[in-house]
């Protein structure tokens, strides 16, 4: 996420295939940013299973926030976040046509945590701490939301769950359990991957690139992603939960700036039509 995984060593593709029946898939088209890496997903963790677990976990998260009086308390902020998200979500067919039919949800949780995330299947949460602490512009907030949506489009959570299973074969994470226990284990693995483990640098690079293009296509300045990360870096990992699961090397900002410049024609065209 934007929290959105430490270091689980990536197994070689052939090892994954032989170990847990992983198959190479292409979750998204390449877009203008040229993301073409094939991913390896375990047959034991289907897209439908992950989305079902995510839907349940999202509902539980919202219910907990609702019970505490922390769900969508700021009407103005909710309207702002949902408006930006709506424009960015409208661009997802550029990478993945089926995502246009996901059951997208966008909510704001009142919390000091500087965080935002998008679960599999398009379930988004933005924390008020992110807005209050980082004070993002609309362009910067679009960069956050685009980045998180990109993780969902690329199914990075499912991919990492597959890697977790390959790394823990002796534990038989899902294969030896059925029914409610299987659902619980899947949900626990999903939670660990989404909220505890840092993203791989490769996943972060892909989310950066796709997120930039989604924002640019929506008419938001892609250069804002670099200024956003500059703000995050200035605050530091001790204050920003987001940084614990989204590694931010110094080279990342330079890479974002270069990618943004290449996407300026896309942004300018989108802006001209609004």
N, C-alpha and C positions, 0 to 999 in steps of 0.2 A: 504494500500500500504506500498513500502518503500518509500509513505507518506500515508504514504499510507494509532479512530473513536470515551458530556462527558457523561457521563455515562447514557446511556439508560438502564434502568433496564430490565433484561431478564425476560420475562413472562414464566410461567410454560408451558410445552408443551401442556397440555390439554386446558389451557386458550387460547393459540394460535390457536389450532384447532377449538375451538368453536367460537372464535372471528372473525377470518378472513379466515377460511377455510384452514389453514395450514396443510400440510401433511408431515410426516416423510420421509426423503429421505437419501440415502447413496450416496454422490457425488463421492467418490473415494474408491478404494480398500485400505486395511490397510497398505500395503507395509511392509518392514522390521521394520519400526518404530511403527507399530501397531496402526494407527489412525482408530478408529472404531465408533466414535460418530455419531449418526444419527442427522440430522439437520431438522429443521422445516421451510418449505418454503410456502409462501402464494400463493394460486392459482391466485391471482390478480397480481402477479409479476412473470411471467413465465421466464424461462431461455432465450427463444427467444426474449422476450421483452427487457430484460436487455442487452443482447448482441447487439440488434439493437440500443438501446440508447447509449451504450458504443462506438459502431462504429461511430455514429454521433459525439459524444463528442470528440473522439480521432481525427477524421478528422478535427474538428474545432480547436483543440489544435495544430495540426500540421500546419494548415493553418495560424494560428496566429503567430506561431514561424517562419514560412516561410516568412510571410510578414515583420517581424521584422529582418529578416536575421539571425535568431537564430537556424535554423534547420540544423543539420548535417554539421556544419562548419568545424569541425576537422575530416578530412578523416581518419587519423591514429586511432583516438579514436573510430570513428564509426566502423571501421574494427575490432578493438579489442573487442568492446562491442558485435557486431553482431556475432563474432566468438565464444565468450564464451556462449552467449545466444543460439546459434545453438546447441552446445553440450549439454547444459542443457535441452533444449526443446526436444531433441531426446529421453530423458528419461521419458517423461510424460506418455507414455503408461503403465509404471509400476504402475501408480496410476489411470490412466483414459484413456482407449483406444480411446475414441472419440476425446480427446484433440489433438491427432496427426493430426486430420483433421481441426483443427481450422485455421483461417486465421491469422497466427502469423505475427506480425509486430514488428520491433525493431528499434527505432530511438533515437538519442541523441539530447537533447535540450541545447543550450548554455545559461546557467543561473547560477548565484551564489548560487542558492538554493541547499542545500545538500539533494538530493532527488532522488528517483526512484520509479516506480510503474508499475503494470501490471493490465490493465483493464480486465473485463470479456471478454472472447473470445480470449485472448492472445495478447493484444495490449500493448506493453512495451515502456516505455520511461526512459532513464537515463539522469540525468542532469550533466552538466560538473562540477558544484559545488561539487558534490559528489566525483568526481575523483580528483579534484584539492585540496579540503580541507582534505579529508580522506586519499588520496593517497593509494587506495586499491591495493593489489596484485591481480593477476588473480584469485587466489583461493578465496580471500575475495570478489571480484566482483561477482564471481560465487555464493557465499553465498547470496549476495544481490538479484541477479536475481532469484536464486532458491526460495528464501523466497517469493518474489513477485509473481512468477508463482504459488507457492503453494496456495496463497490467491485466485487466479483465479480458480485453479483446485477445491478447496473446495467451491467455490461460496460464499465466506464470504460476499461479497458485497450484493448479492441477499438475503442472510440470514439476514443481518442487515437491509436491506430495508423492509423485511417482519416484523421484530421486530418493526421498526419505524411505520409501518402501524398499527400494533397491539396496539402500545402505543398512537396512534393518531386517534382512530376510529371515534371520533366525527368530525374530519376534513375530513374524507372520502378521503384520499389522492389520490386514483385512482378510486374508485368505482363509484363516482358520476360524473366523467368527461369522455368525449369521444374525439376521433379525435385528432386534433393537440394539444388541451389543455392537453389531457392525456399524449401525448408524451412529452410535455414540463414538466409536473409535474414529470413524470418518470425520465426524464433527470436531473431535479433539485434535486430530491431525490438521484439519483445516484451520482451526484457531491458532495452533502453534505456528503454522506457516505464515498466516496472515499477520499475526500480531506480535510474534516473538523473534522469529528468525530474520536476519537481514536479507534483502534481495541480493542476488548475484550481480556483479558488475555488468554482466551481459544483459540481464533482464532490465537493469536500470537504464542501460544505454538504449535498449529497444523502446522502453516506455518514454524516455526523453524524446526520442526521435518521432515516434508516433503521436505522442502528446503535443509536440510542437506543431505537427501538421494538422491535427484535429483543431487546435486553437486557431491556427492561421486560416484554415478553411472556414471557420466560424466567424472570421473577421476580427480576431484578437491578435494583437501584435506579438509575434513569436519571440521577439527580443526580450520580452518581459520574463521569460523563464530564467534567463541569466541573472537579472536583477533580483528575482525571487530568491535564488540560491545564494546570492550575495548577502541578502538579509538573513537567511537561515544560518549561513556560516558565521555571520557577525554575532548572532545570538548564542551559538555553540550548542553542542550535543547535550550539555547538562540541562538546558532549558527547553530544547526542542525534541520531543519524543520521535518526531518524524525522522530525525537524523539517525536514530538508533536502528532503524530498519531500511533506511535509504542512504547508503554510504555516499559521501560527497567529496571525492578527491578534488584537489585544486584544478586538475585538468578538465574536470567536468564543466565548469563554467565556460572555459575557452571553447570546448566542444559545442556547448549550447549556443554560444555566440556565432560560431561558424555555421551551424545548421540553420540558425535563424536567418542569417543573411541569405542563404540559398532558398529559403522559403518566403522571402519578402514578396516576390511576384505573386505567389498564391494568396498571401495576406492582402496585398494591394488590390488584387482582382476581387476578392471577397468583400473588402471594405467598400469598393466602388459600387457594388450592387446593393448595399444596405442603405 
